[in-house]
Amino acid sequence: PPRVMFQQAGGGGPTNNNQPQAIHIRQSSSSIPPYQPLTAQPLPNQSNYDDVISNQNNLQEPIDLKKFECSICFEYMEVPVRCGGETCSSRFCALCLSRVLREEIINRNNRNNTNNNNNTEDSSASNNNQSAKCPHCRTNFTKNDIQVDLLLQKQINDSTNTITCPFKGCNTEVPIGQLKQHEESCPYIRMKCRYAEWGCKWTGRKMDLPSHYDTECDFGSSGPGLTNFIERYRKTVEHDHRHQIDQHRSQLQGMNQMLSMQSRQVMMIKSRNASDILDVMALLYHACCFTGRFVLSRDLWSTILMKQGCRATLGNMLLSFPTMALVASVSIQGFCLLQHPEAYAFGTETFWHIADTVLMSSMMLILGILYISCFYIDMKSPYEWSLFSVKNLCTAQPLIRDVAAVCITMIYFLAFEHFEFIRGVIMWHALAFSTLLYTAFVMRMTDKVSGSASPQPRTWSVIVFGLRYGLITSYCDFQVESPVTCFFGVVICMRLLKLMMKLPDFIFCESSECFFKLANPVILVGGAAVWLRYLVQSDTWHDELFDWFVGMLLLAYANFIVYAYSMAGDKLAEMSYSNAVYINRAHPAASQYPNPIGCIVFGISNFLLVGVAFLLNARY
């Protein structure tokens, strides 16, 4: 009969779990040989039946005939072979020894397939070991080691000893070397029906098979076995179909859940926006503290990471936030002082001191509002300012940027006035760290994850200008008798040094000079001449010269701080990203652990902001 096979629609390839598969019944493929027609097979363990006479009862074997017996099946050999071991004296049937080799190789391969060892080389080496152990001497042998014992083969062929067929009723005398051949054709050997696999339980002599098929077998031409088989087959197919339908229903249910989850993720991806403060806070937290997870989930942040404008907007927010937090903190304290002046009027506090604090808070608030308004007035690009030209005065310049830079400078000047100089210096370093290093870390991390470098945010030059010259303005106001003269002397001399000497860029910080770049050499030389004339005519020229020299050093120090914090943020971000990529490849489970470098940067930056907002703002 033809071979019946079940096959899922789509051929022999891998099954697609996302779609239900139809079931077809087809004939066997040409690549798979069909089954041979059903034939009756001898029963195993013939000696267990009463009508089989054992060799021991049938023949008293001489001792010299023992050498003709197989050491595995203990029957007389037709083709005696040896395992190839030098010390092995046992002989085996060729079929028996080949079966031992084949079964041991199959068992070894099955064990290797179920073994979860990740060492591929060891598994491959074990699979390639096509050897087995001899049942007698336990020596390893392969197929090529099996050798026919020609001498013993000749003795078997030349032997005149005969043995009576062991099956009851057959008295045929058979030579020892031909016993197995006789057993294959002996009519008294016990057989099982050829339909045994389909349910027939009959066993009997080989000669009785024809009558069994004609009169007794349920699967014969006159029996009801075929009908029973068809009914049993129909129930089996129905059960299989019901089981497959249940599996497909569970798969469809899982697919619906997966589609629902993916739709929610798509909505989350679409809703990520650089202008949303909650999305920005979530991105900062993941980029710093869980860099490995952030690298793996870059698709969730694609609307921010893959757009240079969104990344520049993120940089503008990070650069502006510390300064705006400073403005809010000082302004809130001024309004609290205005509402409850008696709570702060102790010691040397006077009405004029309270009025001065409220005035400074109000001015900082106005400057902060004006600074934010600059971004709404000029909305050209997150990384570029609009150019405005003034006739007969200068070429096209980003005037809105210059206004914002002056606002930031005045904000830091008023903050120094509010905190006083010593606490103001601490405040300045804290905000420089939170503004420059933290922003550089996040921007470099987003560039690495997105795979492309984003332009420098347009707020960079404004904030850096305000940090540098806010510090110089405060120094001139606190320590110098002629603040304006000292300030312009520092600026003019620093610009002249830039033109005349080739010093490292981090000493001048040229990218954040804003409108000071407009001063050409003629203007700078003229300004330097005016400043020197004033210095010569001054009675305290030596003190003013010393103040000018300290101001120069202080500006160079501020430029170096800007450069150092920016470079440190870039290097730390690259180190964190490299570690995250390595961990994701070598130890995927460890990608869920926090990133120590990012956690330190994130923690210190937020701690410094809290310190500026609450600790340094406390009144003594």
Residue, then its C-alpha position, 0 to 999 in steps of 0.5 A: p500500500p502507498r505510504v500516507m504522510f501528513q504535511q503542513a501547507g507550505g512544503g517541508g520548510p520551517t513552519n510559520n507560527n504566525q498563520p494557521q497551516a492546512i493539513h494535506i494527505r499526500q503520497s510520499s515524496s520521491s526523495i523518501p523511499p516508500y514502504q515495502p509491501l507488508t510481509a510476515q516477520p519471525l517472532p523475536n525470542q523463539s526459544n521462549y515458546d514451548d514448541v521450540i526445542s533448544n540446541q541444548n536438548n537437541l544436540q550434545e555439543p562437543i567441546d570443539l564446536k563451542k568455537f563456532e558459536c557467536s559470543i553475542c547471540f550464542e548461535y552458530m556463526e555463518v561469517p565469523v568476524r573479530c573486533g580487531g583487538e590484539t588480545c581479543s580471542s572472541r568471535f562474533c557473527a558479522l551481523c551481531l558485531s555490526r549491530v553493536l557498533r551501529e547501536e552504540i553510535i546511535n545512542r551516543n549521538n542521541r545523548n549528544n543531541t540532548n546535552n545542553n553543553n555549549n561547547t560546540e567543538d566538543s560536541s562535534a568531536s564526539n559526533n564524529n567518533q564512529s567507534a564502539k567497545c568490543p563486548h568481550c575485550r572492551t577495546n574500541f573498534t570501528k567499521n574498518d577494524i572488523q575483520v573476517d576470521l578466514l581460518l575459522q570460516k574455512q573450518i565452519n564450511d568444511s565441518t561435517n557436523t550437523i544439527t537438527c532444526p530446533f523448531k518442533g515438527c521440523n527434523t531436518e538435519v542442517p550443517i552448522g554453517q547453514l543453520k541460519q539459512h534454514e531458519e529463514s525458510c523453515p515452515y515451522i518457525r513462529m511468525k506474526c501476522r503481517y497486519a500485526e502493526w494494524g492490530c492483528k494479534w495472531t502468531g503461529r507457524k509459517m506454514d499456517l499463514p495462508s489459512h490465517y489470511d483466508t479465514e481468521c485475519d480481521f484484515g483479510s479479504s473476508g474479515p471486518g478489519l479493514t472497516n475497523f481500521i478505517e474507523r480507527y483512522r478516521k477518529t485518529v485524524e479527527h483527534d489530530h485535527r481538533h488538537q491542531i485547531d486548538q493549537h492554532r487558536s492559542q497561536l492566534q490568541g498569542m498573536n493578537q496579544m503580541l499585535s496589541m503590545q506592538s501597537r502600544q509600543v508604536m503609539m509610545i514611539k510616535s508620542r516621544n517628543a523632545s519638547d515633552i519634559l517627561d520624555v526628556m527626563a525618561l531619556l536622560y535617566h535611561a541614557c545615563c543610568f541604564t546605558g545597555r538597556f538604552v542601546l538595545s531599546r533605541d527604536l523606542w526613542s527613534t523619534i528623538l535619536m534619529k532626528q538631528g533637530c530633536r537632539a539639538t532641542l534636547g541639548n538646548m534644554l539641557l544647557s538652559f535648565p541649570t541656569m533657569a533653575l538658578v533663576a527660579s530659585v533666586s526669584i522664589q526666595g525674593f518673592c517669599l521675602l517680599q511676602h514675609p519680610e519679618a521672617y528674614a529680618f534678624g541680625t543685620e538685615t535691614f529694609w534696604h537689604i531686603a529691598d535689594t534682594v527683592l530687586m535682584s530677584s525681580m531682575m533675574l526673573i525678567l532676564g530669564i523671561l527675556y532669555i526664553s523669549c529669544f528662542y520664541i522670537d528666533m525659531k529658525s532652527p535648534y542649532e542655528w540663529s537667524l542673521f540680521s544686518v544693520k546698515n552701515l554698521c556691520t555685516a549680518q549677525p545673529l543679534i538674538r543670540d547676542v541678546a540672549a548671551v548678554c541676558i545669561t551674563m547678567i543672570y550670573f552677575l546677579a547670582f554672584e551678587h545674591f550669593e556673595f563672591i565665595r558662595g558664588v564661586i561654588m555655585w558657578h562651578a556646580l552649574a558649570f559641571s551640571t551644564l557642560l559635563y552632563t550635557a556633553f555626556v548625554m549628547r555624545m551618548t545619543d550621537k553614539v546610539s543614533g550612529s550620527a553626529s548632531p550639530q552643536p546646539r545653538t544655546w552652547s555659545v550663549i550659555v558658555f559666554g554667560l558662564r565665562y563673562g559672568l564670572i569675570t564681571s563679578y570678579c571686577d565688581f567685587q575686587v576691582e576699584s574700576p570694574v568697567t576699565c578692568f573688564f574691557g582691558v581683560v577682553i581687549c587683551m585676550r582678543l589681541l593675544k588670540l590674534m598675535m599668538k598661536l596658543p591652544d584653543f581651550i585658552f580662548c574658547e573662540s566658539s563662544e565669543c559671540f559679538f566680541k568676534l566683531a572687533n577687528p584688529v584696528i578696534l582692538v589696537g585702538g581700545a588697547a591704546v585708550w586702556l593703556r593711556y587710562l592706566v598710565q594716568s591713574d594714580t593706582w596703576h600698579d593695583e589696576l595692572f595687578d587686577w587686570f592680570v588676575g582677571m586675565l588668569l581668571l578668564a583663561y581658567a574659565n575657558f579651561i574649565v569649559y574645555a575640560y568639562s566638555m572633553a570629560g563628558d565626551k570621554l565618559a560617554e564613549m567609555s560607557y557606550s563601549n562597555a554597554v555594547y560589549i556587555n550586550r554582546a558577551h553577557p546579554a543578561a547583564s544589560q539590565y544592570p545600571n551603568p556605574i559611570g552614567c549613574i555617577v554623572f547623573g547623581i552628581s549633576n542632580f545633587l549639585l542642582v539641588g545644592v544650588a537651589f536649596l543649600l547655597n540659597a539658604r540665608y545666614 
